[in-house]
Amino acid sequence: MPPEQDPLWLWPMDLFDQRFFWEAHEAWEGLWHQLPRQSPRAQLLQGLIQVSAAVLKSHLGQERAARSLITAARPRVGKGGWTIDGGRLLARTEHFMKGGPWPLI
């Protein structure tokens, strides 16, 4: 089943957009554990996990940790794929970290 139709793929995206960042992180991690680590999909999932953690860290005022996570996520998420516009997600997350609105996928 293509990711665009897979509820296991779409569910964490919905969680993220509804500000359930930890839950999205956990759902993506469950998918990530099932894949070869260097596969493109696993890399994207790892980046999404890091973006979710960065949003949480920023919300908690842990800016150094948030910045580190975004830096690590950039090469994994930047290309996007599977219904994700990675560049837009990174830009929205960085805007949030500077006081902007909550990021959306």
Secondary structure by P-SEA (a helix, b strand, c coil): ccccccaaaaaaaaaaaacaaaaaaaaaaaaaaacccccaaaaaaaaaaaaaaaaaaaaacaaaaaaaaaaaacccccccccccaaaaaaaaaaaaaaccccccc
